[in-house]
């Protein structure tokens, strides 16, 4: 079935992944949507970006990162959101696609789950859900 990406040029996505190739792949898959993409290579960098700029419509975050995992980063992000009163839906990007992981991530506070390698139809579903308002 053909995929018809919608234009979301007014939307901004923060992608957090310690693997530069994964960032490149995600960016390439997002290009047809014309979204603005900001990349972070660590949980720490993600939080530094959000300190200065909270104007994002979606965060795609790898979980398996050195120093600070995506789950640890999300916990800090949720605390900051409560204090500062903002909210950015955060979707976990993970190669850990074993049974029960989706539920674990949703319970941890991620809004959604995207397994790697990224399936363009799954990505499209997520973008429609969080960007088309």
Backbone as XML, in Angstrom:
<?xml version="1.0"?>
<chain id="A" units="angstrom">
  <residue number="1" name="UNK">
    <atom name="N" x="0.845" y="-1.201" z="0.000"/>
    <atom name="CA" x="0.000" y="0.000" z="0.000"/>
    <atom name="C" x="0.880" y="1.250" z="0.000"/>
  </residue>
  <residue number="2" name="UNK">
    <atom name="N" x="0.431" y="2.222" z="-0.763"/>
    <atom name="CA" x="1.219" y="3.445" z="-0.915"/>
    <atom name="C" x="1.106" y="4.317" z="0.326"/>
  </residue>
  <residue number="3" name="UNK">
    <atom name="N" x="2.213" y="4.948" z="0.636"/>
    <atom name="CA" x="2.253" y="5.832" z="1.790"/>
    <atom name="C" x="2.227" y="7.263" z="1.283"/>
  </residue>
  <residue number="4" name="UNK">
    <atom name="N" x="1.288" y="8.057" z="1.777"/>
    <atom name="CA" x="1.211" y="9.454" z="1.357"/>
    <atom name="C" x="1.527" y="10.344" z="2.555"/>
  </residue>
  <residue number="5" name="UNK">
    <atom name="N" x="2.802" y="10.715" z="2.721"/>
    <atom name="CA" x="3.167" y="11.570" z="3.849"/>
    <atom name="C" x="2.446" y="12.918" z="3.769"/>
  </residue>
  <residue number="6" name="UNK">
    <atom name="N" x="1.923" y="13.363" z="4.898"/>
    <atom name="CA" x="1.270" y="14.669" z="4.944"/>
    <atom name="C" x="2.337" y="15.725" z="5.243"/>
  </residue>
  <residue number="7" name="UNK">
    <atom name="N" x="2.056" y="16.969" z="4.882"/>
    <atom name="CA" x="3.017" y="18.052" z="5.130"/>
    <atom name="C" x="2.807" y="18.586" z="6.545"/>
  </residue>
  <residue number="8" name="UNK">
    <atom name="N" x="3.897" y="18.650" z="7.280"/>
    <atom name="CA" x="3.834" y="19.150" z="8.657"/>
    <atom name="C" x="4.972" y="20.151" z="8.876"/>
  </residue>
  <residue number="9" name="UNK">
    <atom name="N" x="5.096" y="21.090" z="7.934"/>
    <atom name="CA" x="6.228" y="22.018" z="7.964"/>
    <atom name="C" x="6.218" y="22.964" z="9.165"/>
  </residue>
  <residue number="10" name="UNK">
    <atom name="N" x="5.079" y="23.023" z="9.867"/>
    <atom name="CA" x="5.014" y="23.870" z="11.069"/>
    <atom name="C" x="5.357" y="23.080" z="12.337"/>
  </residue>
  <residue number="11" name="UNK">
    <atom name="N" x="5.736" y="21.814" z="12.180"/>
    <atom name="CA" x="6.011" y="20.947" z="13.333"/>
    <atom name="C" x="7.502" y="20.730" z="13.527"/>
  </residue>
  <residue number="12" name="UNK">
    <atom name="N" x="7.884" y="20.508" z="14.801"/>
    <atom name="CA" x="9.292" y="20.284" z="15.135"/>
    <atom name="C" x="9.440" y="18.989" z="15.911"/>
  </residue>
  <residue number="13" name="UNK">
    <atom name="N" x="10.421" y="18.185" z="15.500"/>
    <atom name="CA" x="10.676" y="16.903" z="16.153"/>
    <atom name="C" x="12.107" y="16.866" z="16.659"/>
  </residue>
  <residue number="14" name="UNK">
    <atom name="N" x="12.260" y="16.436" z="17.903"/>
    <atom name="CA" x="13.584" y="16.238" z="18.491"/>
    <atom name="C" x="13.866" y="14.737" z="18.468"/>
  </residue>
  <residue number="15" name="UNK">
    <atom name="N" x="14.953" y="14.350" z="17.801"/>
    <atom name="CA" x="15.340" y="12.934" z="17.745"/>
    <atom name="C" x="16.562" y="12.753" z="18.635"/>
  </residue>
  <residue number="16" name="UNK">
    <atom name="N" x="16.474" y="11.797" z="19.553"/>
    <atom name="CA" x="17.571" y="11.542" z="20.487"/>
    <atom name="C" x="18.074" y="10.112" z="20.285"/>
  </residue>
  <residue number="17" name="UNK">
    <atom name="N" x="19.326" y="9.992" z="19.827"/>
    <atom name="CA" x="19.910" y="8.667" z="19.606"/>
    <atom name="C" x="21.423" y="8.822" z="19.615"/>
  </residue>
  <residue number="18" name="UNK">
    <atom name="N" x="22.118" y="7.939" z="20.328"/>
    <atom name="CA" x="23.581" y="8.030" z="20.396"/>
    <atom name="C" x="24.250" y="7.499" z="19.124"/>
  </residue>
  <residue number="19" name="UNK">
    <atom name="N" x="23.478" y="6.874" z="18.247"/>
    <atom name="CA" x="24.023" y="6.308" z="17.017"/>
    <atom name="C" x="23.731" y="7.252" z="15.847"/>
  </residue>
  <residue number="20" name="UNK">
    <atom name="N" x="24.802" y="7.798" z="15.261"/>
    <atom name="CA" x="24.631" y="8.772" z="14.170"/>
    <atom name="C" x="23.926" y="8.186" z="12.953"/>
  </residue>
  <residue number="21" name="UNK">
    <atom name="N" x="24.155" y="6.917" z="12.667"/>
    <atom name="CA" x="23.481" y="6.272" z="11.539"/>
    <atom name="C" x="21.967" y="6.215" z="11.788"/>
  </residue>
  <residue number="22" name="UNK">
    <atom name="N" x="21.577" y="5.879" z="13.017"/>
    <atom name="CA" x="20.152" y="5.851" z="13.360"/>
    <atom name="C" x="19.521" y="7.235" z="13.204"/>
  </residue>
  <residue number="23" name="UNK">
    <atom name="N" x="20.265" y="8.280" z="13.585"/>
    <atom name="CA" x="19.764" y="9.654" z="13.422"/>
    <atom name="C" x="19.548" y="9.955" z="11.941"/>
  </residue>
  <residue number="24" name="UNK">
    <atom name="N" x="20.507" y="9.525" z="11.131"/>
    <atom name="CA" x="20.452" y="9.766" z="9.684"/>
    <atom name="C" x="19.230" y="9.055" z="9.070"/>
  </residue>
  <residue number="25" name="UNK">
    <atom name="N" x="19.022" y="7.798" z="9.463"/>
    <atom name="CA" x="17.889" y="7.008" z="8.946"/>
    <atom name="C" x="16.562" y="7.653" z="9.350"/>
  </residue>
  <residue number="26" name="UNK">
    <atom name="N" x="16.439" y="8.015" z="10.620"/>
    <atom name="CA" x="15.197" y="8.642" z="11.105"/>
    <atom name="C" x="14.939" y="9.961" z="10.377"/>
  </residue>
  <residue number="27" name="UNK">
    <atom name="N" x="15.987" y="10.756" z="10.220"/>
    <atom name="CA" x="15.861" y="12.043" z="9.525"/>
    <atom name="C" x="15.392" y="11.839" z="8.088"/>
  </residue>
  <residue number="28" name="UNK">
    <atom name="N" x="15.968" y="10.855" z="7.411"/>
    <atom name="CA" x="15.594" y="10.553" z="6.023"/>
    <atom name="C" x="14.115" y="10.132" z="5.935"/>
  </residue>
  <residue number="29" name="UNK">
    <atom name="N" x="13.669" y="9.315" z="6.890"/>
    <atom name="CA" x="12.272" y="8.868" z="6.896"/>
    <atom name="C" x="11.308" y="10.023" z="7.189"/>
  </residue>
  <residue number="30" name="UNK">
    <atom name="N" x="11.780" y="11.028" z="7.922"/>
    <atom name="CA" x="10.922" y="12.165" z="8.280"/>
    <atom name="C" x="10.887" y="13.249" z="7.205"/>
  </residue>
  <residue number="31" name="UNK">
    <atom name="N" x="11.878" y="13.253" z="6.321"/>
    <atom name="CA" x="11.981" y="14.313" z="5.306"/>
    <atom name="C" x="10.715" y="14.562" z="4.483"/>
  </residue>
  <residue number="32" name="UNK">
    <atom name="N" x="10.024" y="13.522" z="3.997"/>
    <atom name="CA" x="8.829" y="13.781" z="3.181"/>
    <atom name="C" x="7.737" y="14.563" z="3.927"/>
  </residue>
  <residue number="33" name="UNK">
    <atom name="N" x="7.781" y="14.569" z="5.264"/>
    <atom name="CA" x="6.759" y="15.270" z="6.055"/>
    <atom name="C" x="7.089" y="16.752" z="6.209"/>
  </residue>
  <residue number="34" name="UNK">
    <atom name="N" x="8.314" y="17.124" z="5.800"/>
    <atom name="CA" x="8.772" y="18.514" z="5.859"/>
    <atom name="C" x="8.794" y="19.082" z="7.276"/>
  </residue>
  <residue number="35" name="UNK">
    <atom name="N" x="8.975" y="18.216" z="8.267"/>
    <atom name="CA" x="9.059" y="18.695" z="9.646"/>
    <atom name="C" x="10.456" y="19.263" z="9.894"/>
  </residue>
  <residue number="36" name="UNK">
    <atom name="N" x="10.557" y="20.137" z="10.886"/>
    <atom name="CA" x="11.875" y="20.612" z="11.297"/>
    <atom name="C" x="12.439" y="19.566" z="12.251"/>
  </residue>
  <residue number="37" name="UNK">
    <atom name="N" x="13.683" y="19.156" z="12.027"/>
    <atom name="CA" x="14.286" y="18.097" z="12.840"/>
    <atom name="C" x="15.495" y="18.635" z="13.594"/>
  </residue>
  <residue number="38" name="UNK">
    <atom name="N" x="15.507" y="18.398" z="14.881"/>
    <atom name="CA" x="16.666" y="18.731" z="15.709"/>
    <atom name="C" x="17.175" y="17.393" z="16.245"/>
  </residue>
  <residue number="39" name="UNK">
    <atom name="N" x="18.495" y="17.201" z="16.217"/>
    <atom name="CA" x="19.077" y="15.938" z="16.673"/>
    <atom name="C" x="19.865" y="16.131" z="17.952"/>
  </residue>
  <residue number="40" name="UNK">
    <atom name="N" x="19.766" y="15.144" z="18.838"/>
    <atom name="CA" x="20.569" y="15.118" z="20.061"/>
    <atom name="C" x="21.211" y="13.738" z="20.129"/>
  </residue>
  <residue number="41" name="UNK">
    <atom name="N" x="22.487" y="13.680" z="20.556"/>
    <atom name="CA" x="23.170" y="12.380" z="20.582"/>
    <atom name="C" x="23.236" y="11.766" z="21.981"/>
  </residue>
  <residue number="42" name="UNK">
    <atom name="N" x="22.522" y="12.387" z="22.944"/>
    <atom name="CA" x="22.496" y="11.810" z="24.288"/>
    <atom name="C" x="21.297" y="12.363" z="25.052"/>
  </residue>
  <residue number="43" name="UNK">
    <atom name="N" x="20.967" y="11.683" z="26.137"/>
    <atom name="CA" x="19.903" y="12.168" z="27.006"/>
    <atom name="C" x="20.263" y="13.538" z="27.569"/>
  </residue>
  <residue number="44" name="UNK">
    <atom name="N" x="21.530" y="13.694" z="27.919"/>
    <atom name="CA" x="22.026" y="14.968" z="28.470"/>
    <atom name="C" x="21.833" y="16.091" z="27.446"/>
  </residue>
  <residue number="45" name="UNK">
    <atom name="N" x="22.231" y="15.831" z="26.202"/>
    <atom name="CA" x="22.071" y="16.857" z="25.159"/>
    <atom name="C" x="20.594" y="17.169" z="24.927"/>
  </residue>
  <residue number="46" name="UNK">
    <atom name="N" x="19.745" y="16.155" z="24.980"/>
    <atom name="CA" x="18.301" y="16.337" z="24.840"/>
    <atom name="C" x="17.791" y="17.318" z="25.898"/>
  </residue>
  <residue number="47" name="UNK">
    <atom name="N" x="18.186" y="17.104" z="27.146"/>
    <atom name="CA" x="17.732" y="17.974" z="28.244"/>
    <atom name="C" x="18.297" y="19.385" z="28.103"/>
  </residue>
  <residue number="48" name="UNK">
    <atom name="N" x="19.540" y="19.490" z="27.611"/>
    <atom name="CA" x="20.149" y="20.818" z="27.391"/>
    <atom name="C" x="19.379" y="21.589" z="26.310"/>
  </residue>
  <residue number="49" name="UNK">
    <atom name="N" x="18.999" y="20.898" z="25.251"/>
    <atom name="CA" x="18.227" y="21.535" z="24.174"/>
    <atom name="C" x="16.886" y="22.021" z="24.734"/>
  </residue>
  <residue number="50" name="UNK">
    <atom name="N" x="16.224" y="21.159" z="25.515"/>
    <atom name="CA" x="14.900" y="21.503" z="26.050"/>
    <atom name="C" x="14.960" y="22.609" z="27.105"/>
  </residue>
  <residue number="51" name="UNK">
    <atom name="N" x="16.114" y="22.773" z="27.738"/>
    <atom name="CA" x="16.275" y="23.871" z="28.691"/>
    <atom name="C" x="16.124" y="25.207" z="27.977"/>
  </residue>
  <residue number="52" name="UNK">
    <atom name="N" x="16.674" y="25.272" z="26.762"/>
    <atom name="CA" x="16.663" y="26.516" z="25.984"/>
    <atom name="C" x="15.408" y="26.643" z="25.116"/>
  </residue>
  <residue number="53" name="UNK">
    <atom name="N" x="14.866" y="25.513" z="24.684"/>
    <atom name="CA" x="13.788" y="25.531" z="23.701"/>
    <atom name="C" x="12.843" y="24.348" z="23.929"/>
  </residue>
  <residue number="54" name="UNK">
    <atom name="N" x="11.634" y="24.654" z="24.395"/>
    <atom name="CA" x="10.657" y="23.592" z="24.670"/>
    <atom name="C" x="9.623" y="23.477" z="23.547"/>
  </residue>
  <residue number="55" name="UNK">
    <atom name="N" x="9.876" y="24.202" z="22.463"/>
    <atom name="CA" x="8.906" y="24.282" z="21.383"/>
    <atom name="C" x="9.025" y="23.109" z="20.408"/>
  </residue>
  <residue number="56" name="UNK">
    <atom name="N" x="8.721" y="21.897" z="20.900"/>
    <atom name="CA" x="8.745" y="20.702" z="20.054"/>
    <atom name="C" x="7.371" y="20.045" z="20.089"/>
  </residue>
  <residue number="57" name="UNK">
    <atom name="N" x="7.018" y="19.400" z="18.988"/>
    <atom name="CA" x="5.725" y="18.720" z="18.902"/>
    <atom name="C" x="5.837" y="17.242" z="19.233"/>
  </residue>
  <residue number="58" name="UNK">
    <atom name="N" x="7.077" y="16.713" z="19.148"/>
    <atom name="CA" x="7.280" y="15.292" z="19.375"/>
    <atom name="C" x="8.752" y="15.029" z="19.654"/>
  </residue>
  <residue number="59" name="UNK">
    <atom name="N" x="9.012" y="14.057" z="20.541"/>
    <atom name="CA" x="10.383" y="13.603" z="20.778"/>
    <atom name="C" x="10.428" y="12.116" z="20.438"/>
  </residue>
  <residue number="60" name="UNK">
    <atom name="N" x="11.394" y="11.722" z="19.612"/>
    <atom name="CA" x="11.652" y="10.306" z="19.320"/>
    <atom name="C" x="12.947" y="9.985" z="20.053"/>
  </residue>
  <residue number="61" name="UNK">
    <atom name="N" x="12.890" y="9.101" z="21.050"/>
    <atom name="CA" x="14.042" y="8.861" z="21.908"/>
    <atom name="C" x="14.452" y="7.405" z="21.984"/>
  </residue>
  <residue number="62" name="UNK">
    <atom name="N" x="15.724" y="7.177" z="21.652"/>
    <atom name="CA" x="16.319" y="5.853" z="21.804"/>
    <atom name="C" x="16.359" y="5.547" z="23.305"/>
  </residue>
  <residue number="63" name="UNK">
    <atom name="N" x="16.213" y="4.288" z="23.681"/>
    <atom name="CA" x="16.316" y="3.951" z="25.099"/>
    <atom name="C" x="17.731" y="3.541" z="25.476"/>
  </residue>
  <residue number="64" name="UNK">
    <atom name="N" x="18.363" y="2.728" z="24.624"/>
    <atom name="CA" x="19.690" y="2.184" z="24.944"/>
    <atom name="C" x="20.800" y="3.175" z="24.607"/>
  </residue>
  <residue number="65" name="UNK">
    <atom name="N" x="21.052" y="4.111" z="25.532"/>
    <atom name="CA" x="22.125" y="5.088" z="25.318"/>
    <atom name="C" x="23.074" y="5.040" z="26.509"/>
  </residue>
  <residue number="66" name="UNK">
    <atom name="N" x="24.373" y="5.291" z="26.260"/>
    <atom name="CA" x="25.328" y="5.304" z="27.381"/>
    <atom name="C" x="25.050" y="6.487" z="28.316"/>
  </residue>
  <residue number="67" name="UNK">
    <atom name="N" x="25.554" y="6.438" z="29.523"/>
    <atom name="CA" x="25.396" y="7.468" z="30.548"/>
    <atom name="C" x="23.964" y="7.593" z="31.048"/>
  </residue>
  <residue number="68" name="UNK">
    <atom name="N" x="23.050" y="7.995" z="30.165"/>
    <atom name="CA" x="21.660" y="8.177" z="30.576"/>
    <atom name="C" x="20.748" y="7.527" z="29.545"/>
  </residue>
  <residue number="69" name="UNK">
    <atom name="N" x="19.986" y="6.516" z="29.961"/>
    <atom name="CA" x="19.084" y="5.838" z="29.022"/>
    <atom name="C" x="17.915" y="6.756" z="28.655"/>
  </residue>
  <residue number="70" name="UNK">
    <atom name="N" x="17.187" y="6.359" z="27.627"/>
    <atom name="CA" x="15.996" y="7.104" z="27.244"/>
    <atom name="C" x="14.978" y="7.134" z="28.372"/>
  </residue>
  <residue number="71" name="UNK">
    <atom name="N" x="14.851" y="6.021" z="29.097"/>
    <atom name="CA" x="13.903" y="5.960" z="30.220"/>
    <atom name="C" x="14.308" y="6.922" z="31.335"/>
  </residue>
  <residue number="72" name="UNK">
    <atom name="N" x="15.614" y="6.977" z="31.641"/>
    <atom name="CA" x="16.103" y="7.914" z="32.665"/>
    <atom name="C" x="15.897" y="9.361" z="32.220"/>
  </residue>
  <residue number="73" name="UNK">
    <atom name="N" x="16.172" y="9.621" z="30.945"/>
    <atom name="CA" x="15.970" y="10.966" z="30.395"/>
    <atom name="C" x="14.497" y="11.348" z="30.490"/>
  </residue>
  <residue number="74" name="UNK">
    <atom name="N" x="13.616" y="10.405" z="30.148"/>
    <atom name="CA" x="12.172" y="10.659" z="30.206"/>
    <atom name="C" x="11.728" y="11.000" z="31.633"/>
  </residue>
  <residue number="75" name="UNK">
    <atom name="N" x="12.257" y="10.289" z="32.637"/>
    <atom name="CA" x="11.895" y="10.576" z="34.027"/>
    <atom name="C" x="12.226" y="12.006" z="34.405"/>
  </residue>
  <residue number="76" name="UNK">
    <atom name="N" x="13.410" y="12.466" z="34.002"/>
    <atom name="CA" x="13.815" y="13.845" z="34.285"/>
    <atom name="C" x="12.919" y="14.814" z="33.518"/>
  </residue>
  <residue number="77" name="UNK">
    <atom name="N" x="12.660" y="14.498" z="32.259"/>
    <atom name="CA" x="11.801" y="15.331" z="31.416"/>
    <atom name="C" x="10.407" y="15.488" z="32.023"/>
  </residue>
  <residue number="78" name="UNK">
    <atom name="N" x="9.834" y="14.396" z="32.524"/>
    <atom name="CA" x="8.488" y="14.441" z="33.127"/>
    <atom name="C" x="8.471" y="15.372" z="34.347"/>
  </residue>
  <residue number="79" name="UNK">
    <atom name="N" x="9.547" y="15.341" z="35.153"/>
    <atom name="CA" x="9.637" y="16.230" z="36.327"/>
    <atom name="C" x="9.688" y="17.690" z="35.893"/>
  </residue>
  <residue number="80" name="UNK">
    <atom name="N" x="10.504" y="17.975" z="34.870"/>
    <atom name="CA" x="10.624" y="19.349" z="34.355"/>
    <atom name="C" x="9.280" y="19.803" z="33.778"/>
  </residue>
  <residue number="81" name="UNK">
    <atom name="N" x="8.610" y="18.912" z="33.052"/>
    <atom name="CA" x="7.302" y="19.248" z="32.463"/>
    <atom name="C" x="6.299" y="19.641" z="33.555"/>
  </residue>
  <residue number="82" name="UNK">
    <atom name="N" x="6.288" y="18.867" z="34.647"/>
    <atom name="CA" x="5.354" y="19.163" z="35.747"/>
    <atom name="C" x="5.634" y="20.533" z="36.347"/>
  </residue>
  <residue number="83" name="UNK">
    <atom name="N" x="6.916" y="20.841" z="36.554"/>
    <atom name="CA" x="7.300" y="22.117" z="37.155"/>
    <atom name="C" x="7.042" y="23.283" z="36.203"/>
  </residue>
  <residue number="84" name="UNK">
    <atom name="N" x="7.483" y="23.132" z="34.956"/>
    <atom name="CA" x="7.390" y="24.226" z="33.989"/>
    <atom name="C" x="6.055" y="24.282" z="33.237"/>
  </residue>
  <residue number="85" name="UNK">
    <atom name="N" x="5.247" y="23.249" z="33.395"/>
    <atom name="CA" x="3.915" y="23.249" z="32.797"/>
    <atom name="C" x="3.881" y="23.123" z="31.281"/>
  </residue>
  <residue number="86" name="UNK">
    <atom name="N" x="4.749" y="22.321" z="30.713"/>
    <atom name="CA" x="4.686" y="22.063" z="29.270"/>
    <atom name="C" x="4.579" y="20.551" z="29.073"/>
  </residue>
  <residue number="87" name="UNK">
    <atom name="N" x="4.294" y="20.146" z="27.853"/>
    <atom name="CA" x="4.154" y="18.715" z="27.578"/>
    <atom name="C" x="4.569" y="18.439" z="26.137"/>
  </residue>
  <residue number="88" name="UNK">
    <atom name="N" x="5.470" y="17.487" z="25.964"/>
    <atom name="CA" x="5.868" y="17.051" z="24.625"/>
    <atom name="C" x="5.727" y="15.529" z="24.578"/>
  </residue>
  <residue number="89" name="UNK">
    <atom name="N" x="4.857" y="15.010" z="23.708"/>
    <atom name="CA" x="4.750" y="13.548" z="23.607"/>
    <atom name="C" x="6.100" y="12.936" z="23.245"/>
  </residue>
  <residue number="90" name="UNK">
    <atom name="N" x="6.461" y="11.872" z="23.959"/>
    <atom name="CA" x="7.752" y="11.230" z="23.749"/>
    <atom name="C" x="7.544" y="9.769" z="23.373"/>
  </residue>
  <residue number="91" name="UNK">
    <atom name="N" x="8.121" y="9.398" z="22.229"/>
    <atom name="CA" x="7.999" y="8.040" z="21.698"/>
    <atom name="C" x="9.353" y="7.354" z="21.826"/>
  </residue>
  <residue number="92" name="UNK">
    <atom name="N" x="9.353" y="6.160" z="22.401"/>
    <atom name="CA" x="10.607" y="5.426" z="22.540"/>
    <atom name="C" x="10.976" y="4.771" z="21.209"/>
  </residue>
  <residue number="93" name="UNK">
    <atom name="N" x="12.257" y="4.859" z="20.867"/>
    <atom name="CA" x="12.808" y="4.184" z="19.683"/>
    <atom name="C" x="13.668" y="3.069" z="20.227"/>
  </residue>
  <residue number="94" name="UNK">
    <atom name="N" x="13.353" y="1.843" z="19.911"/>
    <atom name="CA" x="14.140" y="0.776" z="20.506"/>
    <atom name="C" x="14.306" y="-0.431" z="19.610"/>
  </residue>
  <residue number="95" name="UNK">
    <atom name="N" x="15.455" y="-1.031" z="19.709"/>
    <atom name="CA" x="15.712" y="-2.290" z="19.007"/>
    <atom name="C" x="15.243" y="-3.446" z="19.899"/>
  </residue>
  <residue number="96" name="UNK">
    <atom name="N" x="14.860" y="-3.111" z="21.124"/>
    <atom name="CA" x="14.401" y="-4.105" z="22.086"/>
    <atom name="C" x="12.922" y="-4.396" z="21.841"/>
  </residue>
  <residue number="97" name="UNK">
    <atom name="N" x="12.662" y="-5.213" z="20.836"/>
    <atom name="CA" x="11.284" y="-5.464" z="20.415"/>
    <atom name="C" x="10.734" y="-6.778" z="20.969"/>
  </residue>
  <residue number="98" name="UNK">
    <atom name="N" x="11.294" y="-7.240" z="22.079"/>
    <atom name="CA" x="10.812" y="-8.491" z="22.656"/>
    <atom name="C" x="9.417" y="-8.306" z="23.250"/>
  </residue>
  <residue number="99" name="UNK">
    <atom name="N" x="8.727" y="-9.401" z="23.392"/>
    <atom name="CA" x="7.369" y="-9.387" z="23.921"/>
    <atom name="C" x="7.326" y="-8.721" z="25.291"/>
  </residue>
  <residue number="100" name="UNK">
    <atom name="N" x="6.326" y="-7.868" z="25.482"/>
    <atom name="CA" x="6.157" y="-7.208" z="26.778"/>
    <atom name="C" x="6.887" y="-5.883" z="26.893"/>
  </residue>
  <residue number="101" name="UNK">
    <atom name="N" x="7.794" y="-5.592" z="25.952"/>
    <atom name="CA" x="8.559" y="-4.349" z="26.035"/>
    <atom name="C" x="7.693" y="-3.127" z="25.774"/>
  </residue>
  <residue number="102" name="UNK">
    <atom name="N" x="6.774" y="-3.239" z="24.830"/>
    <atom name="CA" x="5.895" y="-2.092" z="24.525"/>
    <atom name="C" x="5.143" y="-1.673" z="25.783"/>
  </residue>
  <residue number="103" name="UNK">
    <atom name="N" x="4.576" y="-2.651" z="26.479"/>
    <atom name="CA" x="3.824" y="-2.375" z="27.704"/>
    <atom name="C" x="4.722" y="-1.741" z="28.765"/>
  </residue>
  <residue number="104" name="UNK">
    <atom name="N" x="5.962" y="-2.269" z="28.879"/>
    <atom name="CA" x="6.922" y="-1.749" z="29.852"/>
    <atom name="C" x="7.220" y="-0.276" z="29.572"/>
  </residue>
  <residue number="105" name="UNK">
    <atom name="N" x="7.456" y="0.055" z="28.303"/>
    <atom name="CA" x="7.770" y="1.439" z="27.938"/>
    <atom name="C" x="6.571" y="2.367" z="28.143"/>
  </residue>
  <residue number="106" name="UNK">
    <atom name="N" x="5.376" y="1.901" z="27.811"/>
    <atom name="CA" x="4.179" y="2.722" z="28.000"/>
    <atom name="C" x="3.953" y="2.972" z="29.489"/>
  </residue>
  <residue number="107" name="UNK">
    <atom name="N" x="4.190" y="1.948" z="30.288"/>
    <atom name="CA" x="4.049" y="2.076" z="31.739"/>
    <atom name="C" x="5.091" y="3.050" z="32.308"/>
  </residue>
  <residue number="108" name="UNK">
    <atom name="N" x="6.269" y="3.087" z="31.680"/>
    <atom name="CA" x="7.342" y="3.990" z="32.115"/>
    <atom name="C" x="7.038" y="5.451" z="31.781"/>
  </residue>
  <residue number="109" name="UNK">
    <atom name="N" x="6.019" y="5.676" z="30.944"/>
    <atom name="CA" x="5.618" y="7.051" z="30.649"/>
    <atom name="C" x="5.802" y="7.498" z="29.208"/>
  </residue>
  <residue number="110" name="UNK">
    <atom name="N" x="6.347" y="6.618" z="28.369"/>
    <atom name="CA" x="6.428" y="6.965" z="26.950"/>
    <atom name="C" x="5.018" y="6.931" z="26.373"/>
  </residue>
  <residue number="111" name="UNK">
    <atom name="N" x="4.720" y="7.821" z="25.442"/>
    <atom name="CA" x="3.380" y="7.855" z="24.841"/>
    <atom name="C" x="3.193" y="6.746" z="23.826"/>
  </residue>
  <residue number="112" name="UNK">
    <atom name="N" x="4.295" y="6.346" z="23.192"/>
    <atom name="CA" x="4.173" y="5.351" z="22.140"/>
    <atom name="C" x="5.511" y="4.647" z="21.965"/>
  </residue>
  <residue number="113" name="UNK">
    <atom name="N" x="5.514" y="3.691" z="21.054"/>
    <atom name="CA" x="6.631" y="2.769" z="20.904"/>
    <atom name="C" x="6.917" y="2.567" z="19.432"/>
  </residue>
  <residue number="114" name="UNK">
    <atom name="N" x="8.175" y="2.724" z="19.035"/>
    <atom name="CA" x="8.573" y="2.525" z="17.654"/>
    <atom name="C" x="9.808" y="1.638" z="17.665"/>
  </residue>
  <residue number="115" name="UNK">
    <atom name="N" x="9.695" y="0.447" z="17.067"/>
    <atom name="CA" x="10.851" y="-0.453" z="17.103"/>
    <atom name="C" x="11.785" y="-0.163" z="15.935"/>
  </residue>
  <residue number="116" name="UNK">
    <atom name="N" x="13.062" y="-0.470" z="16.157"/>
    <atom name="CA" x="14.080" y="-0.323" z="15.108"/>
    <atom name="C" x="14.318" y="-1.692" z="14.503"/>
  </residue>
  <residue number="117" name="UNK">
    <atom name="N" x="14.623" y="-1.786" z="13.220"/>
    <atom name="CA" x="14.643" y="-0.665" z="12.284"/>
    <atom name="C" x="13.252" y="-0.051" z="12.119"/>
  </residue>
  <residue number="118" name="UNK">
    <atom name="N" x="13.219" y="1.259" z="11.939"/>
    <atom name="CA" x="11.943" y="1.985" z="11.889"/>
    <atom name="C" x="11.134" y="1.564" z="10.667"/>
  </residue>
  <residue number="119" name="UNK">
    <atom name="N" x="9.899" y="1.175" z="10.927"/>
    <atom name="CA" x="8.957" y="0.841" z="9.869"/>
    <atom name="C" x="8.241" y="2.126" z="9.459"/>
  </residue>
  <residue number="120" name="UNK">
    <atom name="N" x="8.302" y="2.463" z="8.161"/>
    <atom name="CA" x="7.736" y="3.758" z="7.738"/>
    <atom name="C" x="6.231" y="3.852" z="7.978"/>
  </residue>
  <residue number="121" name="UNK">
    <atom name="N" x="5.520" y="2.729" z="7.961"/>
    <atom name="CA" x="4.075" y="2.763" z="8.209"/>
    <atom name="C" x="3.788" y="3.019" z="9.694"/>
  </residue>
  <residue number="122" name="UNK">
    <atom name="N" x="4.611" y="2.429" z="10.561"/>
    <atom name="CA" x="4.486" y="2.669" z="12.003"/>
    <atom name="C" x="4.829" y="4.129" z="12.312"/>
  </residue>
  <residue number="123" name="UNK">
    <atom name="N" x="5.884" y="4.632" z="11.673"/>
    <atom name="CA" x="6.270" y="6.029" z="11.851"/>
    <atom name="C" x="5.137" y="6.943" z="11.392"/>
  </residue>
  <residue number="124" name="UNK">
    <atom name="N" x="4.553" y="6.632" z="10.255"/>
    <atom name="CA" x="3.438" y="7.422" z="9.724"/>
    <atom name="C" x="2.260" y="7.425" z="10.703"/>
  </residue>
  <residue number="125" name="UNK">
    <atom name="N" x="1.972" y="6.268" z="11.296"/>
    <atom name="CA" x="0.883" y="6.168" z="12.284"/>
    <atom name="C" x="1.161" y="7.108" z="13.462"/>
  </residue>
  <residue number="126" name="UNK">
    <atom name="N" x="2.394" y="7.085" z="13.938"/>
    <atom name="CA" x="2.770" y="7.923" z="15.079"/>
    <atom name="C" x="2.695" y="9.406" z="14.714"/>
  </residue>
  <residue number="127" name="UNK">
    <atom name="N" x="3.197" y="9.761" z="13.544"/>
    <atom name="CA" x="3.155" y="11.167" z="13.128"/>
    <atom name="C" x="1.716" y="11.649" z="12.963"/>
  </residue>
  <residue number="128" name="UNK">
    <atom name="N" x="0.856" y="10.800" z="12.396"/>
    <atom name="CA" x="-0.560" y="11.179" z="12.257"/>
    <atom name="C" x="-1.183" y="11.389" z="13.632"/>
  </residue>
  <residue number="129" name="UNK">
    <atom name="N" x="-0.846" y="10.513" z="14.559"/>
    <atom name="CA" x="-1.437" y="10.563" z="15.900"/>
    <atom name="C" x="-1.000" y="11.814" z="16.671"/>
  </residue>
  <residue number="130" name="UNK">
    <atom name="N" x="0.278" y="12.184" z="16.573"/>
    <atom name="CA" x="0.784" y="13.272" z="17.412"/>
    <atom name="C" x="0.955" y="14.615" z="16.710"/>
  </residue>
  <residue number="131" name="UNK">
    <atom name="N" x="1.023" y="14.629" z="15.386"/>
    <atom name="CA" x="1.237" y="15.892" z="14.689"/>
    <atom name="C" x="-0.002" y="16.435" z="13.995"/>
  </residue>
  <residue number="132" name="UNK">
    <atom name="N" x="-0.940" y="15.548" z="13.647"/>
    <atom name="CA" x="-2.130" y="16.004" z="12.921"/>
    <atom name="C" x="-3.212" y="16.387" z="13.921"/>
  </residue>
  <residue number="133" name="UNK">
    <atom name="N" x="-3.220" y="17.668" z="14.280"/>
    <atom name="CA" x="-4.240" y="18.124" z="15.248"/>
    <atom name="C" x="-4.988" y="19.296" z="14.668"/>
  </residue>
</chain>
